């Protein structure tokens, strides 16, 4: 029913629609400022900084998992899951699990130390989903960022 595959440049419009749907769900609809051109170049240009898998249903991208490789001075290379997004009408049908399993497979293939990500503390459905994977939640570190 669902096809899980590596994302291609032609998926970017639908992927960006999913990103905007996530922003709406996370109560930050005006925070998405990336352009389609920048999104495409960042993932499919001459020096990609992210990779992604998509879930297709009836020829349409209905979910995605976007990741990049980060480096830990303690552990080495690690996958960082930026977003896993399933459009609302396809949630709770196993799509997220298919994508997460694909990410785990990819991390093992690339011999990465593990997978890290963030989840909002109020997003109980996502937290429950991640707990299926024996996830360790860290309450010690604070998120920090500088906008330039």
C-alpha positions as CSV (number, residue, x, y, z in Angstrom):
1,X,0.0,0.0,0.0
2,X,2.8,2.5,0.9
3,X,6.0,2.7,-1.0
4,X,9.1,3.9,1.0
5,X,11.9,5.2,-1.2
6,X,14.7,7.7,-1.3
7,X,13.5,11.2,-2.0
8,X,14.3,12.8,-5.4
9,X,14.4,16.4,-6.4
10,X,10.9,16.2,-7.9
11,X,9.5,15.4,-4.4
12,X,10.6,18.7,-3.0
13,X,7.3,20.6,-3.6
14,X,5.3,17.9,-1.8
15,X,8.0,17.6,0.9
16,X,7.8,21.4,1.6
17,X,4.0,21.1,1.8
18,X,4.5,18.5,4.6
19,X,7.0,20.8,6.3
20,X,4.3,23.6,6.3
21,X,1.7,21.1,7.6
22,X,4.1,20.2,10.5
23,X,4.6,23.9,11.3
24,X,0.9,24.4,11.5
25,X,0.6,21.4,13.8
26,X,3.4,22.7,16.0
27,X,1.6,26.1,16.3
28,X,4.3,28.0,14.3
29,X,2.7,28.4,10.8
30,X,4.7,31.5,10.0
31,X,8.1,30.1,10.9
32,X,8.8,28.3,7.6
33,X,10.9,30.7,5.5
34,X,12.9,28.3,3.3
35,X,12.3,28.7,-0.4
36,X,11.7,25.8,-2.7
37,X,14.9,26.6,-4.6
38,X,17.0,26.6,-1.4
39,X,15.2,23.4,-0.2
40,X,16.0,21.7,-3.6
41,X,19.6,22.9,-3.7
42,X,20.3,21.8,-0.1
43,X,19.2,18.3,-0.7
44,X,19.9,17.7,-4.4
45,X,22.5,20.2,-5.4
46,X,26.2,19.6,-5.9
47,X,26.9,19.5,-2.2
48,X,23.8,18.0,-0.4
49,X,23.5,18.7,3.3
50,X,20.4,16.5,3.9
51,X,18.9,13.2,2.7
52,X,15.4,12.0,2.9
53,X,13.0,9.1,2.5
54,X,9.4,9.5,1.4
55,X,6.3,7.4,1.7
56,X,4.2,7.4,-1.4
57,X,0.5,6.5,-1.5
58,X,-1.3,6.3,-4.9
59,X,1.6,8.2,-6.5
60,X,1.6,11.1,-4.0
61,X,4.2,11.8,-1.3
62,X,2.2,11.6,2.0
63,X,5.1,11.4,4.5
64,X,8.8,12.0,4.8
65,X,11.8,11.6,7.1
66,X,14.6,14.1,6.5
67,X,18.0,13.6,8.1
68,X,21.6,14.7,8.0
69,X,24.9,13.4,9.5
70,X,26.2,15.2,12.6
71,X,29.5,14.7,14.3
72,X,30.0,14.0,18.0
73,X,33.4,14.4,19.4
74,X,32.6,11.6,21.9
75,X,30.9,9.1,19.6
76,X,31.7,10.0,15.9
77,X,29.2,10.2,13.1
78,X,25.5,10.1,14.0
79,X,22.3,10.5,12.1
80,X,20.2,13.5,13.1
81,X,16.5,13.1,12.3
82,X,15.4,16.7,11.5
83,X,11.8,15.8,10.8
84,X,9.5,12.8,10.4
85,X,6.2,14.0,9.0
86,X,3.1,12.0,8.1
87,X,0.2,14.0,6.6
88,X,-2.8,13.9,9.0
89,X,-5.1,11.5,7.0
90,X,-2.3,8.8,6.9
91,X,-1.4,9.0,10.6
92,X,-1.8,5.9,12.8
93,X,-1.6,3.6,9.8
94,X,2.0,2.4,10.2
95,X,3.6,4.9,7.8
96,X,5.8,6.5,10.5
97,X,7.0,3.0,11.6
98,X,8.0,2.2,8.0
99,X,10.0,5.4,7.8
100,X,11.6,5.0,11.2
101,X,12.6,1.4,10.3
102,X,14.1,2.7,7.0
103,X,16.1,5.3,9.0
104,X,17.4,2.6,11.4
105,X,18.4,0.4,8.4
106,X,20.2,3.4,6.8
107,X,22.1,4.3,10.0
108,X,23.2,0.7,10.3
109,X,24.3,0.5,6.7
110,X,26.3,3.7,7.1
111,X,27.8,2.4,10.3
112,X,26.6,5.4,12.3
113,X,26.6,5.4,16.0
114,X,22.9,6.1,16.4
115,X,20.0,8.4,15.6
116,X,19.2,11.6,17.5
117,X,16.3,14.0,17.3
118,X,14.1,16.5,19.2
119,X,10.5,16.2,20.1
120,X,8.3,18.9,21.6
121,X,7.4,18.0,25.2
122,X,3.7,18.5,24.6
123,X,3.6,16.2,21.5
124,X,2.3,13.1,23.2
125,X,1.5,11.1,20.1
126,X,5.1,11.6,18.8
127,X,6.6,10.7,22.2
128,X,4.5,7.6,22.4
129,X,5.6,6.6,18.9
130,X,9.3,7.1,19.7
131,X,9.0,5.1,23.0
132,X,8.3,2.0,20.8
133,X,12.0,2.2,19.9
134,X,13.4,2.2,23.4
135,X,14.2,5.8,23.0
136,X,16.3,7.6,25.7
137,X,14.9,11.1,26.4
138,X,17.4,13.6,27.8
139,X,16.2,16.2,30.2
140,X,19.7,17.6,31.0
141,X,20.5,19.5,27.8
142,X,18.9,22.8,26.8
143,X,18.3,23.7,23.2
144,X,20.3,26.7,22.0
145,X,20.4,28.6,18.7
146,X,21.7,31.8,17.2
147,X,20.0,33.3,14.2
148,X,22.5,35.0,11.8
